[in-house]
Amino acid sequence: MLLSRGRGSGKAPGEFRRSQNWIGGTRPGNADFVPPPHTAVPDCMAALERFCHADDGLPSLVRAGLAHVQFETIHPFLDGNGRVGRLLVALLLCNAGALRQPLLYLSLYLKQHRSRYYELLNHVRLTGDWEEWLAFFLEGVQVTAEGAVATSRRLAETFAADRAAIERGAGRRAGSALRVLGALKTRPVLSLAEACNRSGLSFPAAASAMQTLTGQGIVRELTGRPRNRLFCYDRYLSILAEGTEAI
């Protein structure tokens, strides 16, 4: 599903590779890293699966950090290994009960420290120094978790401030505008049809509410077209996007 569209969609998504791949360089002979041959992938993945589900008392964060390196080292797919490997961290923590929802996503941290990340992956493979990798990984978890909490608070404050502004300035349209705002809170880019579905309003009521939100500067129309328009909850998205501009 992750690779059903975009990059990797034509490279057997969801299927273990049936050929050799490599990272960096133009061929295995000059590559930065060459994963195991494709014939070894099923056994490697079976061993990784047993490790992920082992009842051995290993802390869930440590298990997730070790599993991520091993998955990236096996590199079992022709494309999408980085994306799946980062998702694996959140899914393992959810499965272990450390997260109630898969909200801890390390992509931004790893991209911001890309060189160090790749250096440590290779360092583990060459020297077996898992401890240095785990120190980096656990620091990333801490930074990401603290950032997620701070972002959540700012989003809640933004939503409360916008709700108050609507209640003060929208008059009789406030009720409909608040329902559309609630829809935008769950999906900050919406078409009018989607706004109707999520708010339970009629199309004219949703369009009127969206016009109110646009007039108050809470929502911005993205397409500039008279039909099939898309609206975004600007301040909400701006907070979510902070730190990603240079990535």
Order of alpha helices (4+ residues) and beta strands (2+ residues): alpha-alpha-alpha-alpha-alpha-alpha-alpha-beta-alpha-alpha-beta-beta-alpha
